[in-house]
Amino acid sequence: MNEYIAYCGLDCEACEARLATVNNDNELRIKVSKEYKTSGEEGTHGYEL
């Protein structure tokens, strides 16, 4: 697996948010959104669904 670190600091190859987008997986989008919303982190990781 390649390692590609995005400006957000996450490895794109392992990023569930990216994988949900690439695979058009709404269930994974919801899962990731809930995880980011409860992680206490602010910034671009919280998705509005």
N, CA, C and O atoms as a GROMACS GRO file, in nm:
protein
  196
    1MET      N    1   0.084  -0.117   0.000
    1MET     CA    2   0.000   0.000   0.000
    1MET      C    3   0.089   0.125   0.000
    1MET      O    4   0.188   0.131   0.074
    2ASN      N    5   0.055   0.221  -0.082
    2ASN     CA    6   0.129   0.347  -0.087
    2ASN      C    7   0.091   0.433   0.031
    2ASN      O    8  -0.018   0.420   0.087
    3GLU      N    9   0.181   0.521   0.069
    3GLU     CA   10   0.150   0.616   0.175
    3GLU      C   11   0.143   0.754   0.113
    3GLU      O   12   0.238   0.802   0.052
    4TYR      N   13   0.029   0.817   0.128
    4TYR     CA   14   0.009   0.952   0.077
    4TYR      C   15  -0.054   1.033   0.189
    4TYR      O   16  -0.171   1.013   0.222
    5ILE      N   17   0.023   1.124   0.246
    5ILE     CA   18  -0.025   1.206   0.357
    5ILE      C   19  -0.083   1.335   0.300
    5ILE      O   20  -0.014   1.412   0.233
    6ALA      N   21  -0.210   1.356   0.327
    6ALA     CA   22  -0.279   1.476   0.278
    6ALA      C   23  -0.252   1.594   0.372
    6ALA      O   24  -0.190   1.577   0.477
    7TYR      N   25  -0.299   1.712   0.334
    7TYR     CA   26  -0.277   1.831   0.415
    7TYR      C   27  -0.344   1.821   0.551
    7TYR      O   28  -0.305   1.889   0.645
    8CYS      N   29  -0.447   1.735   0.563
    8CYS     CA   30  -0.515   1.717   0.692
    8CYS      C   31  -0.431   1.632   0.787
    8CYS      O   32  -0.460   1.626   0.906
    9GLY      N   33  -0.327   1.566   0.734
    9GLY     CA   34  -0.240   1.484   0.816
    9GLY      C   35  -0.272   1.336   0.814
    9GLY      O   36  -0.199   1.256   0.873
   10LEU      N   37  -0.380   1.299   0.747
   10LEU     CA   38  -0.419   1.159   0.738
   10LEU      C   39  -0.358   1.093   0.614
   10LEU      O   40  -0.333   1.160   0.513
   11ASP      N   41  -0.336   0.965   0.623
   11ASP     CA   42  -0.289   0.887   0.509
   11ASP      C   43  -0.410   0.857   0.420
   11ASP      O   44  -0.500   0.784   0.461
   12CYS      N   45  -0.412   0.912   0.301
   12CYS     CA   46  -0.527   0.897   0.211
   12CYS      C   47  -0.559   0.751   0.178
   12CYS      O   48  -0.675   0.715   0.162
   13GLU      N   49  -0.457   0.668   0.169
   13GLU     CA   50  -0.479   0.528   0.134
   13GLU      C   51  -0.556   0.454   0.243
   13GLU      O   52  -0.623   0.355   0.214
   14ALA      N   53  -0.548   0.501   0.367
   14ALA     CA   54  -0.615   0.434   0.479
   14ALA      C   55  -0.732   0.516   0.532
   14ALA      O   56  -0.797   0.474   0.629
   15CYS      N   57  -0.760   0.630   0.471
   15CYS     CA   58  -0.863   0.721   0.521
   15CYS      C   59  -1.003   0.670   0.487
   15CYS      O   60  -1.039   0.657   0.370
   16GLU      N   61  -1.082   0.641   0.592
   16GLU     CA   62  -1.216   0.591   0.569
   16GLU      C   63  -1.306   0.694   0.501
   16GLU      O   64  -1.394   0.658   0.424
   17ALA      N   65  -1.284   0.822   0.530
   17ALA     CA   66  -1.364   0.927   0.465
   17ALA      C   67  -1.339   0.926   0.314
   17ALA      O   68  -1.433   0.937   0.236
   18ARG      N   69  -1.215   0.913   0.274
   18ARG     CA   70  -1.181   0.907   0.132
   18ARG      C   71  -1.236   0.779   0.069
   18ARG      O   72  -1.292   0.783  -0.040
   19LEU      N   73  -1.220   0.667   0.138
   19LEU     CA   74  -1.269   0.541   0.084
   19LEU      C   75  -1.421   0.544   0.066
   19LEU      O   76  -1.473   0.490  -0.031
   20ALA      N   77  -1.492   0.607   0.161
   20ALA     CA   78  -1.637   0.619   0.148
   20ALA      C   79  -1.674   0.699   0.024
   20ALA      O   80  -1.770   0.666  -0.044
   21THR      N   81  -1.598   0.802  -0.004
   21THR     CA   82  -1.624   0.885  -0.121
   21THR      C   83  -1.591   0.810  -0.249
   21THR      O   84  -1.671   0.808  -0.343
   22VAL      N   85  -1.475   0.748  -0.254
   22VAL     CA   86  -1.432   0.676  -0.374
   22VAL      C   87  -1.529   0.562  -0.407
   22VAL      O   88  -1.559   0.538  -0.524
   23ASN      N   89  -1.577   0.494  -0.303
   23ASN     CA   90  -1.665   0.379  -0.324
   23ASN      C   91  -1.814   0.415  -0.317
   23ASN      O   92  -1.899   0.326  -0.324
   24ASN      N   93  -1.844   0.544  -0.303
   24ASN     CA   94  -1.982   0.591  -0.294
   24ASN      C   95  -2.058   0.512  -0.188
   24ASN      O   96  -2.169   0.463  -0.212
   25ASP      N   97  -1.998   0.499  -0.071
   25ASP     CA   98  -2.052   0.418   0.038
   25ASP      C   99  -2.112   0.508   0.146
   25ASP      O  100  -2.040   0.558   0.233
   26ASN      N  101  -2.243   0.529   0.140
   26ASN     CA  102  -2.309   0.619   0.235
   26ASN      C  103  -2.306   0.566   0.378
   26ASN      O  104  -2.297   0.644   0.472
   27GLU      N  105  -2.312   0.436   0.396
   27GLU     CA  106  -2.305   0.379   0.531
   27GLU      C  107  -2.171   0.411   0.596
   27GLU      O  108  -2.165   0.446   0.714
   28LEU      N  109  -2.064   0.399   0.519
   28LEU     CA  110  -1.931   0.431   0.572
   28LEU      C  111  -1.919   0.581   0.596
   28LEU      O  112  -1.856   0.622   0.694
   29ARG      N  113  -1.977   0.663   0.511
   29ARG     CA  114  -1.976   0.809   0.533
   29ARG      C  115  -2.041   0.844   0.666
   29ARG      O  116  -1.988   0.925   0.742
   30ILE      N  117  -2.154   0.783   0.694
   30ILE     CA  118  -2.225   0.809   0.819
   30ILE      C  119  -2.142   0.763   0.938
   30ILE      O  120  -2.131   0.834   1.038
   31LYS      N  121  -2.083   0.644   0.928
   31LYS     CA  122  -1.999   0.591   1.035
   31LYS      C  123  -1.882   0.685   1.065
   31LYS      O  124  -1.855   0.718   1.180
   32VAL      N  125  -1.814   0.727   0.960
   32VAL     CA  126  -1.697   0.815   0.975
   32VAL      C  127  -1.740   0.951   1.032
   32VAL      O  128  -1.673   1.007   1.118
   33SER      N  129  -1.851   1.003   0.982
   33SER     CA  130  -1.900   1.131   1.030
   33SER      C  131  -1.928   1.127   1.180
   33SER      O  132  -1.892   1.218   1.253
   34LYS      N  133  -1.993   1.020   1.224
   34LYS     CA  134  -2.022   1.007   1.367
   34LYS      C  135  -1.894   0.996   1.449
   34LYS      O  136  -1.885   1.053   1.557
   35GLU      N  137  -1.796   0.924   1.398
   35GLU     CA  138  -1.668   0.911   1.469
   35GLU      C  139  -1.598   1.047   1.480
   35GLU      O  140  -1.546   1.081   1.586
   36TYR      N  141  -1.597   1.123   1.372
   36TYR     CA  142  -1.531   1.253   1.375
   36TYR      C  143  -1.606   1.351   1.465
   36TYR      O  144  -1.544   1.430   1.536
   37LYS      N  145  -1.738   1.345   1.462
   37LYS     CA  146  -1.816   1.437   1.544
   37LYS      C  147  -1.797   1.410   1.693
   37LYS      O  148  -1.806   1.502   1.773
   38THR      N  149  -1.771   1.287   1.730
   38THR     CA  150  -1.754   1.254   1.871
   38THR      C  151  -1.609   1.252   1.916
   38THR      O  152  -1.581   1.231   2.033
   39SER      N  153  -1.517   1.275   1.823
   39SER     CA  154  -1.375   1.270   1.858
   39SER      C  155  -1.327   1.396   1.928
   39SER      O  156  -1.219   1.398   1.986
   40GLY      N  157  -1.407   1.504   1.922
   40GLY     CA  158  -1.367   1.629   1.984
   40GLY      C  159  -1.277   1.714   1.898
   40GLY      O  160  -1.235   1.822   1.940
   41GLU      N  161  -1.246   1.667   1.777
   41GLU     CA  162  -1.160   1.744   1.687
   41GLU      C  163  -1.244   1.844   1.610
   41GLU      O  164  -1.357   1.815   1.570
   42GLU      N  165  -1.189   1.962   1.588
   42GLU     CA  166  -1.255   2.062   1.507
   42GLU      C  167  -1.183   2.069   1.374
   42GLU      O  168  -1.068   2.028   1.362
   43GLY      N  169  -1.250   2.119   1.276
   43GLY     CA  170  -1.187   2.135   1.145
   43GLY      C  171  -1.268   2.073   1.035
   43GLY      O  172  -1.391   2.070   1.042
   44THR      N  173  -1.201   2.024   0.934
   44THR     CA  174  -1.268   1.977   0.812
   44THR      C  175  -1.318   1.835   0.821
   44THR      O  176  -1.374   1.786   0.724
   45HIS      N  177  -1.299   1.766   0.935
   45HIS     CA  178  -1.335   1.625   0.941
   45HIS      C  179  -1.483   1.599   0.971
   45HIS      O  180  -1.531   1.489   0.945
   46GLY      N  181  -1.556   1.696   1.023
   46GLY     CA  182  -1.697   1.676   1.054
   46GLY      C  183  -1.781   1.696   0.929
   46GLY      O  184  -1.777   1.803   0.868
   47TYR      N  185  -1.855   1.597   0.892
   47TYR     CA  186  -1.938   1.606   0.773
   47TYR      C  187  -2.081   1.632   0.813
   47TYR      O  188  -2.128   1.576   0.912
   48GLU      N  189  -2.150   1.714   0.740
   48GLU     CA  190  -2.292   1.736   0.760
   48GLU      C  191  -2.365   1.642   0.666
   48GLU      O  192  -2.347   1.648   0.545
   49LEU      N  193  -2.447   1.557   0.722
   49LEU     CA  194  -2.524   1.464   0.641
   49LEU      C  195  -2.671   1.490   0.659
   49LEU      O  196  -2.754   1.421   0.598
   0.00000   0.00000   0.00000
